[in-house]
Amino acid sequence: MISRISLGLYRLCNGWIAALATLIFFVFSATWLPSQGKAAEVYTNGFPSPDTSFSYYTAIDLQTWFAGYGAVGRADYAQARYTFDLAWPLVYTFFLVAVLSWLLPKVTVPTSRWRLINVVPLLALACDYVENIMGGILASSFPTSNPLLANTMAFFTLTKWVFITVAFVAVAVTGILALVKRFSKDKGEVAHG
């Protein structure tokens, strides 16, 4: 099934799609991301935001953070999970999938298992959405604590960041390899010309 999804992504993504995805990613990153970051600074009231945490947090950490946000901050946090955080994961996933699906065929053979890495951003997207749903539920139900849900959310946060990191590293590595291959080919053509 993963192979089928991966192949489907390769069929859908070409240079134009990768360019469009890159444009959307950078425009979104330059416009909406900074304003959302500033809004998060206000509603988190100086406390950490679970979705940007790169380390494993506990149910007690979440309760402490949510208490620090205050009622308005928790409401704003929950609303952001169902508005901004619906759009942003789609933007970065589109970028990562499109660019990987365009670059990988340039640096790998068709039978390479490395080609399956273009599916990794979809795993990040799934983890991000699960994390957002759980975060919205936990913030809205505060002060009621649900340690199982909180610890599951922490697992999805950490897993999301692993998948995102792998995908961005893959974009960087395949981009460099594609450039090296391109320039090596160009130099070879010049030498033979």
C-alpha positions in Angstrom: 0.0 0.0 0.0 2.8 2.4 0.9 4.5 1.6 -2.5 1.2 2.4 -4.3 0.8 5.8 -2.5 4.4 6.6 -3.2 4.1 5.8 -6.9 0.9 7.9 -7.1 2.7 10.8 -5.6 5.5 10.5 -8.2 2.8 10.5 -11.0 1.2 13.7 -9.6 4.3 15.7 -8.8 6.5 17.3 -11.5 8.7 20.4 -11.6 5.7 22.8 -11.9 3.9 21.3 -8.9 7.2 21.3 -6.8 7.6 25.0 -7.8 4.0 25.9 -6.8 4.4 24.0 -3.5 7.6 25.8 -2.8 6.1 29.2 -3.5 3.1 28.5 -1.3 5.4 27.2 1.5 7.6 30.3 1.5 4.7 32.8 1.1 2.8 31.1 4.0 6.0 31.0 6.1 6.7 34.7 5.5 3.1 35.9 6.2 0.9 33.6 8.3 3.6 31.9 10.3 5.1 35.0 12.0 1.6 36.4 12.9 0.6 33.0 14.3 3.9 32.9 16.3 3.1 36.3 17.8 -0.4 35.2 18.6 0.9 32.1 20.3 3.3 34.2 22.4 0.2 36.1 23.7 -2.1 33.2 24.4 0.5 30.9 25.9 1.4 33.7 28.4 5.1 32.7 28.3 4.5 29.0 28.8 5.5 26.4 26.3 3.2 25.3 23.5 3.0 21.5 23.2 2.9 21.4 19.4 6.3 23.2 19.2 7.9 21.1 21.9 10.9 19.0 20.6 11.1 17.0 23.8 8.6 14.6 25.4 6.2 16.4 27.8 4.0 14.8 30.4 0.4 15.1 31.4 1.6 17.2 34.4 3.5 19.5 32.1 0.4 20.0 29.9 -1.8 20.8 33.0 0.8 23.3 34.2 1.0 25.0 30.7 -2.7 25.1 30.3 -3.2 26.6 33.7 -0.6 29.3 32.8 -2.5 30.1 29.6 -5.6 31.2 31.5 -9.1 30.7 30.2 -8.7 33.1 27.2 -5.3 31.6 26.3 -6.7 28.0 26.4 -9.6 29.1 24.2 -7.3 30.7 21.7 -4.9 27.7 21.8 -7.8 25.3 21.1 -9.1 27.6 18.3 -5.7 27.7 16.7 -5.6 23.9 16.6 -8.8 23.9 14.4 -7.9 26.9 12.2 -4.2 27.7 11.6 -3.1 24.2 12.5 -5.4 22.7 9.9 -3.8 24.8 7.1 -0.1 24.8 8.1 0.4 21.0 8.1 -1.2 20.9 4.6 1.2 23.6 3.4 4.4 21.9 4.7 3.2 18.5 3.6 2.4 19.6 0.1 5.9 21.2 -0.1 7.8 18.2 1.2 5.8 15.6 -0.8 6.1 17.6 -4.1 9.8 18.5 -3.8 10.8 14.9 -2.7 8.6 13.4 -5.4 10.3 15.6 -8.0 13.9 15.3 -6.7 14.1 11.6 -5.8 13.8 10.3 -9.4 16.7 12.5 -10.3 19.1 10.8 -7.8 17.7 7.3 -7.4 17.0 4.3 -9.6 13.3 3.3 -10.0 13.7 0.2 -7.8 15.4 2.1 -4.9 13.7 1.7 -1.5 14.8 5.3 -0.8 12.0 6.4 -3.1 9.4 5.5 -0.4 10.7 8.5 1.7 8.2 10.7 -0.3 5.5 9.2 1.9 7.1 10.4 5.2 5.5 13.8 5.1 2.1 12.2 5.0 3.0 10.4 8.3 4.0 13.8 9.8 0.6 15.2 8.6 -1.3 12.4 10.3 0.6 12.8 13.5 0.1 16.6 13.4 -3.6 16.3 13.0 -4.0 13.7 15.8 -1.9 16.0 18.0 -4.1 19.0 17.2 -7.3 17.2 17.9 -6.0 15.9 21.3 -4.6 19.4 22.2 -7.9 21.0 21.4 -9.8 18.5 23.5 -7.4 18.7 26.4 -7.3 22.6 26.4 -11.1 22.8 26.2 -11.7 20.3 29.0 -9.2 21.9 31.4 -9.0 21.6 34.5 -10.1 18.0 33.9 -6.9 16.0 33.3 -6.7 13.0 31.0 -3.2 11.5 31.5 -3.7 8.8 28.8 -4.8 11.4 26.2 -2.0 13.8 27.2 0.7 11.1 27.0 -0.6 9.9 23.7 -0.6 13.5 22.4 3.1 13.8 23.6 3.9 10.7 21.6 2.3 12.1 18.5 4.1 15.4 19.0 7.5 13.8 19.2 6.8 11.4 16.3 5.6 14.3 14.2 8.9 16.1 14.7 10.9 13.0 13.8 9.0 12.6 10.5 9.3 16.3 9.7 13.0 16.3 10.4 13.6 13.2 8.3 11.6 14.8 5.4 13.4 18.1 5.5 16.8 16.4 5.7 15.8 14.2 2.8 14.8 17.4 0.8 18.2 18.9 1.6 20.2 15.8 0.8 18.3 15.0 -2.5 18.6 18.6 -3.5 22.3 18.6 -3.0 22.7 15.3 -4.8 20.5 16.5 -7.7 22.7 19.6 -8.0 25.9 17.6 -7.9 24.6 15.2 -10.5 23.4 18.1 -12.7 26.7 19.9 -12.6 28.7 16.7 -13.1 26.6 16.0 -16.2 27.1 19.6 -17.5 30.9 19.4 -16.9 31.0 16.0 -18.7 29.1 17.5 -21.7 31.5 20.5 -21.8 34.5 18.2 -21.7 33.2 16.1 -24.5 32.0 19.1 -26.5 
